[in-house]
Amino acid sequence: MDSTNMPRQGPTVAVAMAALTVTPEQKLAVILCEAEGLLMLPRAEVGSGERLKHAARRALYTVQSSESEGGGSSESGLNAGPTTFQQLQVFERPEDGWALTVSYLAAFPYDSIDLTEDFRVVPVESEIAQRIVQPDREIVEHATGFLRREYQLRPDPYWFLESDEVTLLDLRALHQTVANRVILKDSFRRRMLPRLVATGEVTQGRLGKPAQTYTRKPLS
């Protein structure tokens, strides 16, 4: 029988989650799992009939542990509020036969995260981040680039600042952290003001001066 006419078994599919946050030290960081000395992204195999976004959520909130009885899922994972998952890229894993990894991005305010012992937060620009296994390191780089492009366009679109009302000073400080570079005050103001709504209220600013507060303008 001609092998080209034989039904072909589908690939195995996994999802890998690049969950980003901003640390109290003002570093853009990624949430990683550590197993057997290796740093990797939270991941999960996609079950039969399972939607990708459900597998992505399972990857983030439930850690697969080989020590679990029967090889099932452990009860540990990332404890955080709900968030939107952004699908990024599909990677082929030739070392695993016919296998695909679908990468996702999620972002969390640091204070909303309750990390269990299976997770650690690693700044994306640190030397430790260079130890992330492939293709996960490439996924982190892609997720970081995607996030930085989003922050060039809109004020804190992933809500690292949890407050509904923000100041331009706090926004600019956050955007500089995400971009990992200095952003000029005037250019930042011109780019972001059209995407903000003034509340008419002021708050005590970082420098002791009253600062106008704003809310983020909803996406049209």
Sine and cosine of phi, psi and omega as CSV:
sin_phi,cos_phi,sin_psi,cos_psi,sin_omega,cos_omega
0.00,0.00,0.71,-0.70,0.01,-1.00
-0.91,0.42,0.84,-0.54,-0.05,-1.00
-0.90,0.43,-0.39,0.92,-0.01,-1.00
-0.94,0.34,-0.32,0.95,0.00,-1.00
-0.99,-0.10,-0.06,1.00,-0.01,-1.00
-0.98,0.19,0.60,-0.80,0.05,-1.00
-0.88,0.48,0.71,-0.71,-0.05,-1.00
-0.99,-0.15,0.75,-0.66,0.03,-1.00
-0.94,0.34,0.68,-0.74,-0.03,-1.00
-0.94,0.35,0.29,-0.96,0.00,-1.00
-0.96,0.27,0.37,-0.93,0.21,-0.98
-0.99,0.17,0.63,-0.77,-0.08,-1.00
-0.82,-0.57,0.73,-0.68,0.08,-1.00
-0.80,-0.61,0.39,-0.92,0.12,-0.99
-0.92,-0.40,0.60,-0.80,0.07,-1.00
-0.83,-0.55,0.75,-0.66,-0.12,-0.99
-0.95,-0.31,0.88,-0.47,0.13,-0.99
-1.00,-0.07,0.99,-0.12,-0.02,-1.00
-0.99,-0.13,0.90,-0.44,-0.09,-1.00
-0.95,-0.30,0.49,-0.87,0.05,-1.00
-0.48,-0.88,0.16,-0.99,0.09,-1.00
-0.90,-0.44,0.85,-0.53,-0.09,-1.00
-0.98,0.21,0.27,-0.96,0.09,-1.00
-0.85,0.52,-0.39,0.92,0.05,-1.00
-0.99,0.11,0.16,0.99,0.01,-1.00
0.88,0.48,0.79,0.61,0.09,-1.00
-0.82,-0.57,0.73,-0.69,0.15,-0.99
-0.96,0.29,0.79,-0.61,-0.15,-0.99
-0.68,-0.73,0.33,-0.94,0.02,-1.00
-0.88,-0.48,0.54,-0.84,0.01,-1.00
-1.00,-0.04,0.83,-0.56,-0.10,-1.00
-0.83,-0.55,0.40,-0.92,0.21,-0.98
-0.99,-0.14,0.53,-0.85,0.08,-1.00
-0.84,-0.54,0.84,-0.54,-0.02,-1.00
-0.61,-0.79,0.81,-0.59,0.03,-1.00
0.80,0.59,0.62,0.78,0.05,-1.00
0.99,0.17,0.03,1.00,-0.01,-1.00
-0.97,-0.24,0.62,-0.78,0.07,-1.00
-0.98,-0.19,0.78,-0.62,-0.04,-1.00
-0.51,-0.86,0.27,-0.96,0.05,-1.00
-0.98,0.22,0.50,-0.87,0.16,-0.99
-0.85,0.52,0.70,-0.72,-0.06,-1.00
-0.54,-0.84,0.29,-0.96,0.05,-1.00
-0.45,-0.90,0.59,-0.81,0.13,-0.99
-0.96,0.27,0.64,-0.77,0.02,-1.00
-0.99,0.17,0.85,-0.53,-0.01,-1.00
-0.97,0.25,0.26,-0.96,0.01,-1.00
-0.87,0.49,0.84,-0.55,0.01,-1.00
0.98,0.19,-0.01,1.00,-0.04,-1.00
-0.99,0.13,0.66,-0.75,0.05,-1.00
-0.97,0.22,0.51,-0.86,-0.05,-1.00
-0.86,0.51,-0.69,0.73,-0.06,-1.00
-0.91,0.41,-0.49,0.87,0.06,-1.00
-0.95,0.32,-0.64,0.77,0.06,-1.00
-0.91,0.40,-0.59,0.80,0.03,-1.00
-0.89,0.46,-0.68,0.73,0.03,-1.00
-0.91,0.42,-0.64,0.77,0.02,-1.00
-0.91,0.42,-0.60,0.80,0.01,-1.00
-0.88,0.48,-0.60,0.80,-0.10,-1.00
-0.99,0.14,-0.59,0.80,-0.15,-0.99
-0.99,-0.17,-0.19,0.98,0.03,-1.00
-0.70,-0.72,0.86,-0.50,-0.01,-1.00
-1.00,0.04,0.77,-0.64,0.08,-1.00
-0.97,0.24,0.82,-0.58,-0.06,-1.00
-0.83,-0.56,0.79,-0.62,0.04,-1.00
-0.94,0.34,-0.26,0.97,0.00,-1.00
-1.00,0.07,-0.16,0.99,0.02,-1.00
-0.93,0.37,0.58,-0.82,-0.01,-1.00
-0.87,0.48,0.79,-0.61,0.00,-1.00
0.98,0.21,0.11,0.99,0.03,-1.00
0.96,0.27,0.32,0.95,-0.03,-1.00
-1.00,0.09,-0.36,-0.93,-0.05,-1.00
-1.00,0.01,0.64,-0.77,0.12,-0.99
-0.99,0.16,0.14,-0.99,-0.01,-1.00
-1.00,-0.01,-0.03,1.00,-0.03,-1.00
-1.00,0.08,0.34,-0.94,0.00,-1.00
0.21,-0.98,-0.20,-0.98,0.00,-1.00
-1.00,0.02,0.83,-0.55,0.06,-1.00
-0.99,-0.16,0.94,-0.34,-0.01,-1.00
-0.39,-0.92,0.27,-0.96,0.00,-1.00
-0.94,0.35,0.18,-0.98,0.02,-1.00
-0.90,0.43,0.47,-0.88,0.01,-1.00
-0.52,-0.85,0.21,-0.98,0.06,-1.00
-1.00,0.01,0.72,-0.69,0.04,-1.00
-0.99,-0.17,0.74,-0.67,0.01,-1.00
-0.94,-0.33,0.89,-0.46,0.04,-1.00
-0.96,0.28,0.69,-0.72,-0.09,-1.00
-0.94,-0.34,-0.98,0.17,-0.12,-0.99
-0.70,-0.72,0.23,-0.97,0.12,-0.99
-0.90,-0.43,0.79,-0.61,0.00,-1.00
-0.92,-0.38,0.70,-0.71,0.12,-0.99
-1.00,0.01,0.67,-0.74,-0.03,-1.00
-0.93,-0.38,1.00,0.08,-0.08,-1.00
-0.91,0.42,-0.43,0.90,-0.02,-1.00
-0.94,0.33,-0.29,0.96,0.00,-1.00
-0.96,-0.27,0.38,0.93,-0.09,-1.00
0.99,0.16,-0.58,-0.81,0.02,-1.00
-1.00,0.05,1.00,-0.04,-0.09,-1.00
-0.63,-0.78,0.60,-0.80,-0.02,-1.00
-0.84,-0.54,0.59,-0.81,0.14,-0.99
-0.87,-0.49,0.83,-0.56,0.06,-1.00
-0.99,-0.17,0.84,-0.54,-0.07,-1.00
-1.00,-0.09,0.59,-0.81,0.01,-1.00
-0.77,-0.63,0.43,-0.90,0.10,-0.99
-0.89,-0.45,0.70,-0.71,0.18,-0.98
-0.70,-0.71,0.44,-0.90,0.00,-1.00
-0.70,-0.72,0.66,-0.75,-0.05,-1.00
-0.71,-0.70,0.65,-0.76,0.25,-0.97
-0.88,0.47,0.64,-0.77,-0.10,-0.99
-0.86,0.52,-0.64,0.77,-0.07,-1.00
-0.94,0.35,-0.25,0.97,0.00,-1.00
-1.00,0.03,-0.08,1.00,-0.10,-0.99
-0.99,-0.14,0.74,-0.67,0.14,-0.99
-0.88,-0.48,0.98,-0.18,-0.09,-1.00
-0.99,0.11,0.69,-0.72,0.15,-0.99
-1.00,-0.02,0.02,-1.00,-0.10,-1.00
-0.92,0.40,-0.27,0.96,-0.01,-1.00
-0.98,0.21,-0.25,0.97,-0.11,-0.99
-0.90,-0.43,0.42,-0.91,0.17,-0.99
-0.57,-0.82,0.45,-0.89,0.00,-1.00
-0.98,-0.22,0.82,-0.57,-0.09,-1.00
-0.80,-0.60,0.84,-0.54,0.08,-1.00
-0.84,0.55,0.69,-0.73,-0.10,-0.99
-0.93,0.36,-0.37,0.93,-0.01,-1.00
-0.99,-0.13,0.14,0.99,-0.07,-1.00
-1.00,0.08,0.27,-0.96,0.07,-1.00
-0.91,0.42,-0.55,0.84,0.00,-1.00
-0.88,0.48,-0.58,0.82,-0.01,-1.00
-0.89,0.46,-0.39,0.92,0.03,-1.00
-0.94,0.34,-0.21,0.98,0.02,-1.00
-1.00,0.03,-0.04,1.00,0.01,-1.00
-0.91,0.42,0.70,-0.72,-0.04,-1.00
-0.93,0.37,0.39,-0.92,0.11,-0.99
-1.00,0.01,0.54,-0.84,0.10,1.00
-1.00,0.08,0.18,0.98,-0.11,-0.99
-0.89,0.47,-0.60,0.80,0.02,-1.00
-0.89,0.45,-0.64,0.77,0.05,-1.00
-0.91,0.42,-0.60,0.80,0.04,-1.00
-0.90,0.44,-0.67,0.74,0.03,-1.00
-0.88,0.47,-0.69,0.73,0.01,-1.00
-0.89,0.46,-0.67,0.75,0.00,-1.00
-0.92,0.38,-0.69,0.73,0.01,-1.00
-0.89,0.45,-0.65,0.76,0.02,-1.00
-0.90,0.44,-0.69,0.72,0.03,-1.00
-0.89,0.45,-0.67,0.74,0.03,-1.00
-0.88,0.47,-0.73,0.69,-0.01,-1.00
-0.88,0.48,-0.68,0.73,-0.01,-1.00
-0.90,0.43,-0.60,0.80,0.06,-1.00
-0.91,0.40,-0.62,0.78,0.04,-1.00
-0.89,0.45,-0.61,0.79,-0.03,-1.00
-0.97,0.23,-0.25,0.97,0.13,-0.99
-0.96,0.27,-0.39,0.92,-0.12,-0.99
-0.99,-0.15,-0.55,0.83,-0.15,-0.99
-0.67,-0.74,0.43,-0.90,0.02,-1.00
-0.97,0.24,0.90,-0.43,0.05,-1.00
0.65,0.76,0.87,0.49,-0.08,-1.00
-0.91,0.41,-0.36,0.93,-0.01,-1.00
-0.97,-0.22,0.19,0.98,0.17,-0.99
0.83,0.56,0.74,0.67,0.20,-0.98
-0.90,0.43,-0.54,0.84,0.15,-0.99
-1.00,0.04,0.90,-0.43,-0.14,-0.99
-0.97,0.26,-0.40,0.92,-0.08,-1.00
-0.94,0.35,0.61,-0.79,0.09,-1.00
-0.92,0.39,-0.54,0.84,-0.03,-1.00
-0.96,-0.27,0.77,-0.64,-0.08,-1.00
-0.72,-0.69,0.33,-0.94,0.10,-0.99
-0.96,-0.27,0.36,-0.93,0.05,-1.00
-0.89,0.46,-0.56,0.83,0.00,-1.00
-0.90,0.43,-0.72,0.70,0.01,-1.00
-0.92,0.40,-0.63,0.78,0.02,-1.00
-0.89,0.46,-0.72,0.69,-0.03,-1.00
-0.90,0.44,-0.65,0.76,0.04,-1.00
-0.87,0.50,-0.68,0.73,0.02,-1.00
-0.91,0.43,-0.72,0.69,-0.03,-1.00
-0.90,0.45,-0.55,0.84,0.07,-1.00
-0.92,0.39,-0.60,0.80,0.05,-1.00
-0.90,0.44,-0.73,0.69,-0.01,-1.00
-0.89,0.45,-0.69,0.72,-0.06,-1.00
-0.97,0.23,-0.32,0.95,-0.07,-1.00
0.85,0.52,0.65,0.76,0.04,-1.00
-0.32,-0.95,0.27,-0.96,0.05,-1.00
-0.97,0.23,0.70,-0.72,0.06,-1.00
-0.91,-0.42,0.81,-0.58,-0.04,-1.00
-0.89,0.46,0.68,-0.73,-0.10,-1.00
-0.85,0.52,-0.74,0.67,-0.09,-1.00
-0.92,0.39,-0.68,0.73,-0.02,-1.00
-0.93,0.38,-0.59,0.80,0.04,-1.00
-0.90,0.44,-0.69,0.72,0.00,-1.00
-0.88,0.48,-0.71,0.70,-0.01,-1.00
-0.89,0.45,-0.61,0.79,-0.07,-1.00
-0.97,0.24,-0.56,0.83,-0.13,-0.99
-0.99,-0.11,-0.49,0.87,-0.06,-1.00
-0.83,0.56,-0.65,0.76,0.03,-1.00
-0.89,0.46,-0.26,0.96,-0.05,-1.00
-0.96,-0.29,0.24,0.97,0.02,-1.00
-0.82,-0.58,0.40,-0.92,0.06,-1.00
-0.86,-0.51,0.86,-0.52,0.01,-1.00
-0.93,0.37,0.71,-0.70,-0.01,-1.00
-1.00,0.10,-0.30,0.96,-0.12,-0.99
0.99,0.14,0.03,1.00,0.01,-1.00
-0.94,-0.34,0.38,-0.93,0.07,-1.00
-0.82,-0.57,0.38,-0.92,0.06,-1.00
-0.71,-0.70,0.29,-0.96,0.03,-1.00
-0.94,0.35,0.90,-0.43,-0.05,-1.00
-0.97,0.25,0.11,-0.99,-0.02,-1.00
-0.89,0.45,-0.54,0.84,-0.07,-1.00
-1.00,-0.07,0.24,0.97,0.04,-1.00
1.00,0.08,0.02,1.00,0.01,-1.00
-0.97,-0.23,0.54,-0.84,0.06,-1.00
-0.86,0.52,0.66,-0.76,-0.02,-1.00
-0.81,-0.59,0.73,-0.68,0.06,-1.00
-0.90,0.44,0.66,-0.75,0.06,-1.00
-0.97,-0.26,0.45,-0.89,-0.06,-1.00
-0.68,-0.74,0.36,-0.93,0.22,-0.98
-0.92,-0.40,0.40,-0.91,0.02,-1.00
-0.96,0.27,0.72,-0.70,0.02,-1.00
-0.96,0.27,0.75,-0.66,0.02,-1.00
-0.86,0.51,0.50,-0.86,0.07,-1.00
-0.92,0.39,0.72,-0.69,0.00,-1.00
-1.00,0.08,0.00,0.00,0.00,0.00
